[in-house]
Amino acid sequence: MKKIVVITGASSGIGRQTALDLANQGVQVIGAARTIENDQALSNHQNITTMNLDITSHASIAHFVTAISDQYSHVDGLVNAAGYGAFGALEEVPLAEARNQLDVNLLGIVDLIQVILPLIRKSADGRIINISSLAGQSYSALAGWYYISKHALETMSDVLRLELKQFNIKVVIVEPSITNTNWARITIDKMLSVTPKSSPYRQMAERQAQLITKPTQTTADVSRTIIKAISTKRPKNRYQVRFMDRIAMKSIHLLSYALQDRLAERMMR
């Protein structure tokens, strides 16, 4: 019997790559995004069903899950890959943008999980894979709301893992570093739009823009890690993609808070 895996954010980047890679391995993929119907590579694949989904709309989520339940008796996996970065100084990012960041990167994910869990509970080996970031265990200037959303996503995932263990549903966090997608361009555009040239944070913003345009991995690298988390019998609680990132995340918790500050400041130089 084919595994059935739902992937949000499937119209681009990590979500799209993972959808194609899983489908090529014979998994039945339900790829979801706000606009996805015109992607021929996805819609023409025999193992991919594309559906529209606005992760910030409960009505859209409810309609999405109802459509799945009408076609499938259960869901084996959910990959929450939808997300974006709201960068900028905490002083300058409008609270409306901050709320949207939390809606997309956290609250919408929780909403979807609440609605789709009855279908996942029917699987013999359910998986929920939440795509976080190295930001989920660290912090940096001018990325506050993004880092806040990822820290909250990871805490939510840890709590959810304990709650769902009794149903043999495993909750896994995947923490990519900067990946070669359109994410950086969109993030930079948003950051510079809220950091005008007259802003006292402008120079820092320009340095941050240079930093996040230097990817360290590809979407294929991240997809392989996600597929490992889905397919291995006893997945880890957290996965980083690169060996150096694994070392960094293990080491950061051994540092004093003052030293963590210095490292975060050095990144911006």
C-alpha positions as MATLAB code, in Angstrom:
seq = 'MKKIVVITGASSGIGRQTALDLANQGVQVIGAARTIENDQALSNHQNITTMNLDITSHASIAHFVTAISDQYSHVDGLVNAAGYGAFGALEEVPLAEARNQLDVNLLGIVDLIQVILPLIRKSADGRIINISSLAGQSYSALAGWYYISKHALETMSDVLRLELKQFNIKVVIVEPSITNTNWARITIDKMLSVTPKSSPYRQMAERQAQLITKPTQTTADVSRTIIKAISTKRPKNRYQVRFMDRIAMKSIHLLSYALQDRLAERMMR';
ca = [
       0.000    0.000    0.000;
       1.303    3.441   -0.930;
       2.191    5.871    1.812;
       0.149    9.070    1.711;
       2.024   12.243    2.628;
       0.670   15.796    2.729;
       3.165   18.602    2.037;
       2.394   22.264    2.579;
       4.380   24.953    0.800;
       4.662   22.535   -2.125;
       4.666   25.191   -4.846;
       8.315   26.199   -4.354;
      11.601   25.560   -2.623;
      11.970   22.782   -0.086;
       8.309   21.749   -0.219;
       8.259   21.369   -3.980;
      11.528   19.417   -4.085;
      10.344   17.064   -1.346;
       7.021   16.503   -3.116;
       8.763   15.484   -6.338;
      11.367   13.316   -4.595;
       8.783   11.446   -2.523;
       6.505   10.970   -5.537;
       9.414    9.576   -7.552;
       9.866    6.993   -4.786;
       6.261    5.832   -5.163;
       4.701    7.807   -2.316;
       1.271    9.325   -2.909;
       1.842   13.038   -2.301;
      -0.796   15.674   -1.672;
       0.961   18.932   -2.480;
      -0.649   22.047   -1.050;
      -0.065   25.780   -1.472;
      -2.045   28.965   -2.067;
      -1.249   28.834   -5.792;
      -0.131   25.490   -7.109;
      -2.488   24.444   -9.904;
      -0.308   25.820  -12.727;
       2.778   23.788  -11.807;
       2.827   21.184  -14.577;
       5.643   19.103  -13.076;
       3.567   18.583   -9.963;
       0.050   18.357  -11.411;
       1.073   15.957  -14.198;
       2.938   13.554  -11.878;
       0.973   10.336  -11.409;
       1.790   10.237   -7.689;
       0.981   13.875   -6.872;
      -2.369   15.478   -6.224;
      -2.226   19.263   -5.978;
      -4.671   21.241   -3.848;
      -5.019   24.882   -2.922;
      -4.479   25.745    0.730;
      -4.155   29.020    2.611;
      -2.489   28.029    5.877;
      -3.712   31.237    7.557;
      -7.402   30.510    6.844;
      -9.277   28.003    9.004;
     -11.987   27.721    6.345;
      -9.363   26.832    3.735;
      -7.791   24.259    6.073;
     -11.149   22.662    6.863;
     -12.051   22.443    3.153;
      -8.597   21.000    2.367;
      -8.801   18.235    4.976;
     -12.384   17.381    4.007;
     -11.262   16.956    0.396;
      -8.487   14.614    1.540;
     -10.802   12.552    3.746;
     -13.246   12.173    0.843;
     -10.486   10.518   -1.176;
      -8.265    8.757    1.370;
      -9.011    6.771    4.520;
      -5.898    7.939    6.315;
      -2.762   10.071    6.033;
       0.679    8.667    6.895;
       2.661   11.871    6.995;
       2.425   15.648    7.130;
       5.365   17.846    6.102;
       4.852   21.456    7.151;
       7.127   23.279    4.712;
       5.102   26.471    4.275;
       6.792   29.523    5.740;
       8.645   32.760    5.140;
      10.974   35.198    6.930;
       9.878   38.564    8.330;
      13.240   40.255    8.903;
      13.861   43.739   10.248;
      14.482   45.476   13.558;
      11.925   44.787   16.278;
      11.523   48.547   16.603;
      10.530   48.882   12.948;
       8.657   45.749   11.848;
       4.913   46.555   11.972;
       2.997   44.391   14.400;
       0.636   43.415   11.593;
       3.607   41.813    9.830;
       4.707   40.160   13.071;
       1.252   38.647   13.515;
       1.290   37.358    9.946;
       4.710   35.792   10.567;
       3.305   33.890   13.530;
       0.154   32.979   11.603;
       2.134   31.404    8.751;
       5.085   29.892   10.639;
       3.254   28.667   13.742;
      -0.489   29.183   14.254;
      -1.547   28.034   10.790;
       0.540   24.896   11.246;
      -1.143   24.164   14.570;
      -4.554   24.769   13.002;
      -3.817   22.282   10.220;
      -2.459   19.708   12.681;
      -5.596   19.963   14.823;
      -7.863   19.330   11.841;
      -5.841   16.606   10.110;
      -4.785   14.595   13.174;
      -7.785   12.214   13.092;
      -6.621   11.088    9.622;
      -3.001   10.688   10.750;
      -4.101    8.746   13.820;
      -5.522    6.089   11.460;
      -2.026    5.399   10.092;
       0.021    2.554   11.507;
       3.086    4.779   11.647;
       2.159    8.456   11.452;
       4.726   11.212   11.015;
       4.576   14.986   11.376;
       7.670   16.743   10.026;
       7.920   20.418   10.928;
      10.433   22.418    8.898;
      12.119   24.798   11.282;
      15.592   26.294   10.828;
      18.878   26.638   12.655;
      17.094   29.800   13.828;
      14.975   27.538   16.026;
      17.881   27.110   18.437;
      19.729   30.402   18.016;
      19.148   34.124   17.486;
      20.385   37.031   15.403;
      19.803   40.744   15.094;
      17.248   41.909   12.514;
      15.551   38.512   12.327;
      13.563   38.683   15.525;
      10.069   37.658   14.465;
      11.381   34.884   12.232;
      13.531   33.467   15.043;
      10.678   33.868   17.515;
       8.363   31.912   15.215;
      10.881   29.095   14.782;
      11.653   28.853   18.514;
       7.911   28.614   19.151;
       7.485   26.029   16.377;
      10.158   23.839   17.959;
       8.630   24.077   21.435;
       5.230   23.234   19.983;
       6.753   20.247   18.189;
       8.398   18.952   21.372;
       5.119   19.172   23.307;
       3.200   17.582   20.438;
       5.686   14.700   20.299;
       4.931   13.803   23.911;
       1.187   14.063   23.400;
       1.104   11.931   20.246;
       3.537    9.208   21.307;
       0.629    7.115   22.613;
      -0.753    6.989   19.053;
       2.592    5.984   17.493;
       2.768    9.349   15.723;
       6.312   10.672   15.619;
       6.932   14.426   15.493;
      10.239   15.462   13.952;
      11.906   18.853   13.508;
      14.132   19.502   10.478;
      16.479   22.486   10.773;
      17.903   23.633    7.430;
      20.458   26.410    7.200;
      20.333   28.941    4.351;
      19.024   27.012    1.336;
      19.263   27.895   -2.334;
      15.644   29.034   -2.885;
      13.697   32.249   -3.470;
      13.333   32.566    0.311;
      16.363   34.862    0.620;
      15.225   37.260   -2.104;
      11.736   37.576   -0.644;
      13.134   38.005    2.874;
      15.598   40.679    1.797;
      12.906   42.606   -0.067;
      10.688   42.602    3.017;
      13.539   43.564    5.336;
      14.699   46.504    3.230;
      11.134   47.694    2.774;
      10.752   48.115    6.556;
      14.307   49.467    6.938;
      14.488   52.676    4.881;
      17.810   54.316    4.056;
      17.167   56.845    6.830;
      16.806   54.060    9.419;
      19.468   53.711   12.136;
      19.382   49.974   11.331;
      20.000   50.350    7.582;
      23.704   49.509    7.664;
      23.016   46.417    9.760;
      20.211   45.422    7.378;
      22.529   45.609    4.379;
      25.014   43.335    6.146;
      22.215   40.907    6.992;
      21.110   40.945    3.349;
      24.608   39.894    2.257;
      24.676   37.108    4.806;
      21.421   35.425    3.797;
      22.270   35.444    0.092;
      25.003   32.846    0.715;
      23.290   29.427    0.681;
      25.084   26.469    2.222;
      22.828   23.727    0.850;
      20.343   22.870   -1.882;
      16.686   21.916   -1.725;
      17.734   18.382   -2.707;
      19.957   18.220    0.397;
      17.058   19.216    2.636;
      14.647   16.872    0.852;
      16.933   13.908    1.549;
      16.892   14.780    5.238;
      13.099   15.103    5.296;
      12.701   11.746    3.547;
      15.032   10.165    6.102;
      12.850   11.554    8.889;
       9.753   10.115    7.207;
      11.123    6.690    6.359;
      13.475    5.682    9.177;
      11.896    3.458   11.829;
      13.130    5.466   14.823;
      13.684    9.055   13.706;
      15.602   11.565   15.776;
      13.725   14.418   17.392;
      15.768   16.916   15.336;
      17.720   16.763   12.114;
      20.208   19.241   10.706;
      21.249   18.839    7.081;
      25.005   19.376    7.246;
      27.526   17.809    9.641;
      28.861   21.240   10.621;
      25.358   22.385   11.482;
      24.893   19.369   13.742;
      28.102   20.246   15.556;
      27.078   23.902   15.820;
      23.685   23.088   17.336;
      25.224   20.701   19.862;
      27.902   23.242   20.790;
      25.711   26.317   21.154;
      24.039   24.996   24.274;
      27.431   24.638   25.967;
      28.249   28.333   25.544;
      27.525   31.092   28.032;
      24.823   33.580   27.083;
      27.456   36.292   26.755;
      29.454   34.180   24.301;
      26.313   33.401   22.306;
      25.777   37.162   22.009;
      29.304   37.640   20.707;
      28.910   34.910   18.104;
      25.600   36.399   16.928;
      27.242   39.835   16.662;
      30.225   38.428   14.757;
      27.900   36.922   12.156;
      26.738   40.415   11.289;
      30.209   41.840   10.635;
];
